[in-house]
Amino acid sequence: MPPDNDDRLLTDADVKAVVDALENRIVDRFYSDLGKGVWSVVWKAIIIFLVGLAAAGAVKGIKITN
């Protein structure tokens, strides 16, 4: 049988510690996800720029001379 937990109570300090820890985890995850989103946008912009540069070079760079 599981032990009787009726006599276990949380103090105000315990509740504050749990809430503070949870708040820190939520904030850390938020900024981590925000950073991932920003880097994703930056990465896509770099790829688009490189593809555009390659396309411009392909169009302007083809010169057939005799």
N, CA and C atoms as a LAMMPS dump frame, in Angstrom:
ITEM: TIMESTEP
0
ITEM: NUMBER OF ATOMS
198
ITEM: BOX BOUNDS ff ff ff
-5.0000000000000000e+02 5.0000000000000000e+02
-5.0000000000000000e+02 5.0000000000000000e+02
-5.0000000000000000e+02 5.0000000000000000e+02
ITEM: ATOMS id mol type element x y z
1 1 1 N 0.833 -1.177 0
2 1 2 C 0 0 0
3 1 3 C 0.882 1.247 0
4 2 1 N 0.428 2.286 -0.689
5 2 2 C 1.204 3.529 -0.688
6 2 3 C 1.162 4.172 0.692
7 3 1 N 2.213 4.936 1.019
8 3 2 C 2.222 5.588 2.328
9 3 3 C 1.154 6.67 2.416
10 4 1 N 0.739 6.949 3.617
11 4 2 C -0.288 7.962 3.863
12 4 3 C 0.341 9.346 3.745
13 5 1 N -0.123 10.146 2.77
14 5 2 C 0.444 11.472 2.524
15 5 3 C -0.455 12.593 3.032
16 6 1 N -1.391 12.269 3.889
17 6 2 C -2.305 13.302 4.381
18 6 3 C -1.601 14.35 5.232
19 7 1 N -0.489 13.985 5.842
20 7 2 C 0.184 14.927 6.727
21 7 3 C 1.241 15.761 6.003
22 8 1 N 1.378 15.611 4.7
23 8 2 C 2.37 16.38 3.929
24 8 3 C 1.721 17.654 3.431
25 9 1 N 2.276 18.781 3.839
26 9 2 C 1.74 20.082 3.435
27 9 3 C 2.872 20.919 2.852
28 10 1 N 2.522 21.766 1.925
29 10 2 C 3.498 22.685 1.353
30 10 3 C 3.424 24.021 2.075
31 11 1 N 4.571 24.54 2.407
32 11 2 C 4.608 25.864 3.017
33 11 3 C 4.57 26.91 1.914
34 12 1 N 4.392 28.147 2.307
35 12 2 C 4.397 29.234 1.319
36 12 3 C 5.744 29.307 0.605
37 13 1 N 6.821 29.034 1.319
38 13 2 C 8.151 29.05 0.713
39 13 3 C 8.286 27.935 -0.327
40 14 1 N 7.703 26.763 -0.022
41 14 2 C 7.738 25.657 -0.985
42 14 3 C 6.982 26.017 -2.261
43 15 1 N 5.805 26.59 -2.101
44 15 2 C 4.991 26.978 -3.262
45 15 3 C 5.722 28.031 -4.078
46 16 1 N 6.319 29.006 -3.41
47 16 2 C 7.058 30.056 -4.12
48 16 3 C 8.24 29.466 -4.874
49 17 1 N 8.941 28.508 -4.279
50 17 2 C 10.079 27.877 -4.945
51 17 3 C 9.63 27.11 -6.185
52 18 1 N 8.521 26.404 -6.077
53 18 2 C 8.007 25.641 -7.226
54 18 3 C 7.572 26.588 -8.341
55 19 1 N 6.865 27.645 -7.973
56 19 2 C 6.391 28.607 -8.974
57 19 3 C 7.566 29.316 -9.635
58 20 1 N 8.564 29.708 -8.852
59 20 2 C 9.746 30.369 -9.417
60 20 3 C 10.482 29.456 -10.389
61 21 1 N 10.643 28.19 -10.014
62 21 2 C 11.327 27.243 -10.894
63 21 3 C 10.547 27.043 -12.189
64 22 1 N 9.229 26.924 -12.078
65 22 2 C 8.391 26.746 -13.268
66 22 3 C 8.449 27.981 -14.159
67 23 1 N 8.408 29.153 -13.557
68 23 2 C 8.484 30.393 -14.331
69 23 3 C 9.819 30.486 -15.072
70 24 1 N 10.9 30.136 -14.407
71 24 2 C 12.216 30.162 -15.059
72 24 3 C 12.275 29.205 -16.23
73 25 1 N 11.701 28.016 -16.089
74 25 2 C 11.695 27.042 -17.189
75 25 3 C 10.876 27.551 -18.365
76 26 1 N 9.727 28.158 -18.079
77 26 2 C 8.87 28.677 -19.151
78 26 3 C 9.582 29.805 -19.906
79 27 1 N 10.204 30.714 -19.166
80 27 2 C 10.91 31.834 -19.797
81 27 3 C 12.092 31.321 -20.613
82 28 1 N 12.845 30.371 -20.075
83 28 2 C 13.985 29.803 -20.812
84 28 3 C 13.536 29.149 -22.111
85 29 1 N 12.461 28.38 -22.053
86 29 2 C 11.955 27.721 -23.268
87 29 3 C 11.443 28.738 -24.281
88 30 1 N 10.774 29.784 -23.795
89 30 2 C 10.257 30.813 -24.696
90 30 3 C 11.393 31.467 -25.468
91 31 1 N 12.439 31.909 -24.751
92 31 2 C 13.541 32.583 -25.43
93 31 3 C 14.35 31.623 -26.291
94 32 1 N 14.418 30.365 -25.9
95 32 2 C 15.094 29.374 -26.73
96 32 3 C 14.343 29.182 -28.045
97 33 1 N 13.014 29.047 -27.947
98 33 2 C 12.2 28.892 -29.156
99 33 3 C 12.233 30.151 -30.006
100 34 1 N 12.235 31.311 -29.37
101 34 2 C 12.315 32.576 -30.1
102 34 3 C 13.631 32.66 -30.865
103 35 1 N 14.715 32.279 -30.221
104 35 2 C 16.025 32.278 -30.877
105 35 3 C 16.07 31.324 -32.055
106 36 1 N 15.465 30.154 -31.892
107 36 2 C 15.424 29.194 -32.996
108 36 3 C 14.643 29.763 -34.174
109 37 1 N 13.559 30.462 -33.884
110 37 2 C 12.756 31.063 -34.949
111 37 3 C 13.512 32.149 -35.686
112 38 1 N 14.246 32.976 -34.938
113 38 2 C 15.026 34.047 -35.561
114 38 3 C 16.116 33.45 -36.442
115 39 1 N 16.834 32.454 -35.931
116 39 2 C 17.887 31.833 -36.732
117 39 3 C 17.319 31.126 -37.956
118 40 1 N 16.127 30.597 -37.845
119 40 2 C 15.486 29.962 -38.992
120 40 3 C 15.216 30.987 -40.094
121 41 1 N 14.715 32.16 -39.706
122 41 2 C 14.442 33.22 -40.684
123 41 3 C 15.751 33.707 -41.309
124 42 1 N 16.788 33.883 -40.492
125 42 2 C 18.088 34.326 -41.005
126 42 3 C 18.642 33.301 -41.982
127 43 1 N 18.555 32.016 -41.621
128 43 2 C 19.065 30.944 -42.487
129 43 3 C 18.325 30.941 -43.831
130 44 1 N 17.006 31.092 -43.801
131 44 2 C 16.226 31.114 -45.041
132 44 3 C 16.607 32.312 -45.902
133 45 1 N 16.842 33.463 -45.272
134 45 2 C 17.246 34.66 -46.02
135 45 3 C 18.596 34.448 -46.689
136 46 1 N 19.523 33.809 -45.993
137 46 2 C 20.841 33.528 -46.576
138 46 3 C 20.702 32.598 -47.774
139 47 1 N 19.906 31.55 -47.642
140 47 2 C 19.713 30.6 -48.749
141 47 3 C 19.067 31.296 -49.941
142 48 1 N 18.052 32.112 -49.696
143 48 2 C 17.383 32.832 -50.792
144 48 3 C 18.377 33.768 -51.487
145 49 1 N 19.204 34.461 -50.707
146 49 2 C 20.201 35.355 -51.285
147 49 3 C 21.197 34.579 -52.15
148 50 1 N 21.671 33.451 -51.662
149 50 2 C 22.65 32.67 -52.431
150 50 3 C 22.051 32.094 -53.708
151 51 1 N 20.813 31.639 -53.63
152 51 2 C 20.145 31.12 -54.832
153 51 3 C 19.924 32.254 -55.827
154 52 1 N 19.519 33.416 -55.341
155 52 2 C 19.34 34.573 -56.224
156 52 3 C 20.644 35.014 -56.85
157 53 1 N 21.708 35.012 -56.083
158 53 2 C 23.029 35.363 -56.603
159 53 3 C 23.48 34.369 -57.676
160 54 1 N 23.242 33.097 -57.421
161 54 2 C 23.598 32.079 -58.404
162 54 3 C 22.774 32.233 -59.677
163 55 1 N 21.485 32.529 -59.528
164 55 2 C 20.623 32.707 -60.698
165 55 3 C 21.045 33.937 -61.493
166 56 1 N 21.361 35.027 -60.804
167 56 2 C 21.806 36.239 -61.497
168 56 3 C 23.126 35.987 -62.214
169 57 1 N 24.008 35.26 -61.566
170 57 2 C 25.287 34.932 -62.202
171 57 3 C 25.111 34.032 -63.4
172 58 1 N 24.154 33.115 -63.323
173 58 2 C 23.907 32.214 -64.44
174 58 3 C 23.324 32.972 -65.626
175 59 1 N 22.457 33.92 -65.368
176 59 2 C 21.825 34.668 -66.454
177 59 3 C 22.817 35.647 -67.077
178 60 1 N 23.538 36.382 -66.262
179 60 2 C 24.448 37.391 -66.784
180 60 3 C 25.805 36.82 -67.154
181 61 1 N 26.122 35.674 -66.607
182 61 2 C 27.457 35.128 -66.8
183 61 3 C 27.612 34.305 -68.071
184 62 1 N 26.534 33.936 -68.718
185 62 2 C 26.635 33.117 -69.913
186 62 3 C 26.821 34.043 -71.111
187 63 1 N 28.032 34.042 -71.619
188 63 2 C 28.333 34.843 -72.804
189 63 3 C 29.095 33.942 -73.779
190 64 1 N 28.493 33.723 -74.882
191 64 2 C 29.126 32.878 -75.897
192 64 3 C 29.846 33.799 -76.871
193 65 1 N 31.142 33.67 -76.898
194 65 2 C 31.944 34.495 -77.814
195 65 3 C 32.627 33.596 -78.825
196 66 1 N 32.793 34.127 -79.982
197 66 2 C 33.457 33.369 -81.038
198 66 3 C 34.85 33.881 -81.263
